[in-house]
C-alpha cells in the first residue's frame, strides 16, 4: 500500500480530491477483477 502513496507535492490541490478517492475505488476494481 505504501507504493500507492505518492508525494503530495507532485499533486496540485485540485487533484488532491481525486487522489483521496483512489483508495476508495481500488476495492471495487479488485472485485471486478475477480
C-alpha positions in Angstrom: 0.0 0.0 0.0 3.0 2.3 0.6 3.8 2.2 -3.1 0.4 3.7 -3.9 1.1 6.7 -1.6 2.8 9.4 -3.7 4.3 12.7 -2.6 1.5 15.2 -2.2 3.9 17.9 -3.6 3.6 16.3 -7.0 -0.2 16.7 -7.0 -2.0 20.1 -7.2 -4.6 20.8 -4.6 -7.3 20.4 -7.3 -6.2 16.8 -7.9 -5.8 16.0 -4.2 -9.5 15.1 -4.0 -9.3 12.6 -6.8 -6.1 11.2 -5.2 -8.1 10.6 -2.0 -10.8 8.8 -3.9 -8.3 6.3 -5.4 -8.1 4.1 -2.3 -11.9 4.0 -2.1 -12.2 2.9 -5.8 -9.5 0.2 -5.5 -11.7 -2.3 -3.7 -14.3 -2.0 -6.5 -11.7 -2.6 -9.2 -10.4 -5.7 -7.3 -13.9 -7.1 -7.1 -14.5 -6.5 -10.8 -11.2 -8.3 -11.5 -12.4 -11.3 -9.5 
